[in-house]
Amino acid sequence: MPKVRGNLLNISKLKVVFYTYRGIIKALNGVELWMNKGERLGIVGETGCGKSVTALSIMGLIEQPGEIIEGDILFEDKLLTSMKENTLINIRGKEISMIFQEPNAALNPVMKVGFQIAESIGKAKNKKIGKEVYAEVRRMLEIAGLDWERTINLYPHELSGGMAQRVMIAMALSSNPKLLIADEPTSALDVTIQAQILELLDELVKKLGNAVILITHDMGVAAEFCDKMAVMYAGNMVEYARTTNIFENPHHPYTRGLLKAVPKIGRTDELQSIPGIVPDLVNPPSGCRFHPRCESAMKICRKDFPPLVEIKSGHYIACYLYRKENIQNADT
Amino acid sequence: MLNAVKNIGQKEKIKLFLEQRKPIIEDWKHTYYLWKSTPLAMLGTVIIFIFLTTAIFAPLLTSYSPTEQFMEERLLPPSSQHIFGTDQYGRDIFSRVVYGARVEVWIIFIVSIISVMIGVIVGIAAGYFGGAADEILMRITDMFLAFPRLILAMVLTAVLGPNLTNTMIAISLVDWTVYARLGRAEAMKVKSQPYIEAIRAVGAKNFRIIAFHVLPMSISPVIVQLTLRMGTIILTAAGLGFLGLGAQPPTPEWGAIVSDGRSYLVDQWWISTFPGMAIAFVVLGFNLLGDGIRDILDPRLRR
């Protein structure tokens, strides 16, 4: 049984690989993550660091050529990683829903929006699609801030990005899930719509009390929305803390680098980028995957991956810099 | 908004209806324009139109029965009374050709339904599930493709027993491979789309995903291919009929009529020639129409 640190979701030592012609992509390398009921967790990191793969693993949607080779995902008291597909179906949509990155692509282009929401409501409530379900569809569309009379009979290509994302939100929240995973819900939208969508999500989640995992690469969005944040790098969770702690007192060299690279209004110093590039996950660096780009890398960083340690209450970090006995081994 | 619609008159309702469907109407107008600017597609349409009307109004076009024999009127050359002449049993060739159109339409219809059904089910299952299912189903398809079409159809009818129903089954069993390959390719493409992942995330089961989400997206190239293949279906049916493996006498199937007349070909040329021309004419029509449809639907040519 995995270590239980949150009362809703516990992910421990999750390893996911993808088998490709180029070789085995080690997409997740022992991710640890946990959250409580009603909490909002932001997962941030560069493209390709495993944010979306983590989300898909929770949903049980890792498909060929991908595979979860190690680790457990514990949702409340259910071990999702050992569940069969036909029992997982009862959790998807009902207890965990997901909002996707490109709202227009996540809707079937040949079916009316109303029917697609009805399908998910019918599934979540075990009802045949009929009048009752459609009444619910109208209610959800209204809650999502859409004019249902106009929207219900439209096809996805007739919606703007913002409207489509509202439809997705209506769909995802129609079953009132315990956990909502939003995979970059705003990155395909323009800035004004982004703000609207985040506000809507914020308002609805406050009302319904769902826990949310917000996946984003926008630090500002995460700061605004989340209670806690997890920073990921190349398939590892490197820092986990309350949002304010991450922003005011970042510890991991990667988090620091990330925050230095965020432009801000009124900022006068030069933006700093992190030297080097994201490692190829077919041949990841040994030890800590960040060490080739890390300014304070030590000998041990090349050999072993640093375990996750709690440096302050609720502030976890995976870096040897914060273990006293290892500081003495530093050779630089 | 709905209340507002109730209160206005009939005329305004029609106007509103047309207003709302303007893009669709425009699109149809454009299609019509494209069709009109390709004379060959037009010719194909006209031929198929003639073919279908002949099949529907067969009893009105001729007063002779296609099967009744008049031995005293055998082997008459084309004249004003029998415009295509008569055969060795005194049957009117024109009336046999006209009623033959019905048989051909029936063959096309049934073969299309059976072969598309088999092909699409096999193809989409293979494409959607992938892995072992894909491998097994596609190797079976390859086995069917390994034989020449006509030979395989001949073997199947010979095994099942030569009659019209078995001919249709045999042609379907030969013809489904094309749709299986197309359906598989489309299903593989659709399967990886984000909306399929999204519907899976909602908790939909495989059957629902295939029936409501993959199938509607995969079917359109199959339909286009189907119109392109109708000519081939007629040719195969006529070929089998000619070899005596298809429709049995006295059914007025074109291939069988051609076959009936072949021993009289030198002196009574009209028995084989007219049904043969009918076959050529209709196959040409289907091919021209198929090419036309392909060009009209091709978004790259749609300017």
Interface residues (C-beta under 8 A of the other chain):
Chain A: M59 L61 Q64 I89 N90 I91 R92 G93 K94 S97 M98 F100 Q101 E102 A105 A106 L107 N108 P109 V110 M111 Q116 E119 S120 K123 A124 E149 R150 M168 M171
Chain B: M1 L2 G130 G131 Q193 P194 Y195 E197 A198 I199 R200 A201 V202 G203 A204 K205 R208 F212 H213 P216 M217
